[in-house]
């Protein structure tokens, strides 16, 4: 993204043009607005829809994590980036048991990916900054066993493990999905 400032006298008179507001760029207008900037020209070839929202949350989470790490690392002795990502993804977007209560496999897989991405971005930043306290993620892995020796039950147990465990542990251990 790029920021071009047209006039500068005081924050209320500043007019800011931002080309490319996807990803990290979309937080910039929010930050500038909080400083008093009121005039924006936002240019992006993409549209805002549900396909973009999950992606942005990963970068918003990184900004949140940076604030925490940079301001609290001297007093926090261990970190967890996320607690039970299964609950905030599958239960919320596939099973409808938690807010927002969706039952949509497409949204669920996007949520899983972007929660994983958010964790990875936070971990990368933490390591690059050289912080020393232990850091990780709390997962709730499942080891389902087939109800019988029938192939359909064996396949169901494998699928359950893939969705509930490997979708998280695979990326966290460098094995992918």
Secondary structure as the mmCIF struct_conf table of DSSP 4:
data_model
#
loop_
_struct_conf.conf_type_id
_struct_conf.id
_struct_conf.beg_label_comp_id
_struct_conf.beg_label_asym_id
_struct_conf.beg_label_seq_id
_struct_conf.end_label_comp_id
_struct_conf.end_label_asym_id
_struct_conf.end_label_seq_id
STRN STRN1 UNK A 2 UNK A 5
BEND BEND1 UNK A 9 UNK A 10
HELX_RH_3T_P HELX_RH_3T_P1 UNK A 11 UNK A 13
STRN STRN2 UNK A 15 UNK A 19
BEND BEND2 UNK A 22 UNK A 22
TURN_TY1_P TURN_TY1_P1 UNK A 23 UNK A 24
HELX_RH_AL_P HELX_RH_AL_P1 UNK A 25 UNK A 34
TURN_TY1_P TURN_TY1_P2 UNK A 35 UNK A 36
STRN STRN3 UNK A 39 UNK A 43
BEND BEND3 UNK A 45 UNK A 46
BEND BEND4 UNK A 49 UNK A 49
HELX_RH_AL_P HELX_RH_AL_P2 UNK A 50 UNK A 72
TURN_TY1_P TURN_TY1_P3 UNK A 73 UNK A 75
BEND BEND5 UNK A 77 UNK A 77
STRN STRN4 UNK A 78 UNK A 83
HELX_RH_AL_P HELX_RH_AL_P3 UNK A 85 UNK A 89
HELX_RH_PI_P HELX_RH_PI_P1 UNK A 90 UNK A 94
BEND BEND6 UNK A 95 UNK A 95
BEND BEND7 UNK A 98 UNK A 98
TURN_TY1_P TURN_TY1_P4 UNK A 99 UNK A 100
HELX_RH_AL_P HELX_RH_AL_P4 UNK A 105 UNK A 129
TURN_TY1_P TURN_TY1_P5 UNK A 130 UNK A 130
BEND BEND8 UNK A 133 UNK A 133
STRN STRN5 UNK A 134 UNK A 138
BEND BEND9 UNK A 147 UNK A 150
HELX_RH_AL_P HELX_RH_AL_P5 UNK A 151 UNK A 161
HELX_RH_PI_P HELX_RH_PI_P2 UNK A 162 UNK A 166
HELX_RH_AL_P HELX_RH_AL_P6 UNK A 167 UNK A 172
TURN_TY1_P TURN_TY1_P6 UNK A 173 UNK A 174
#
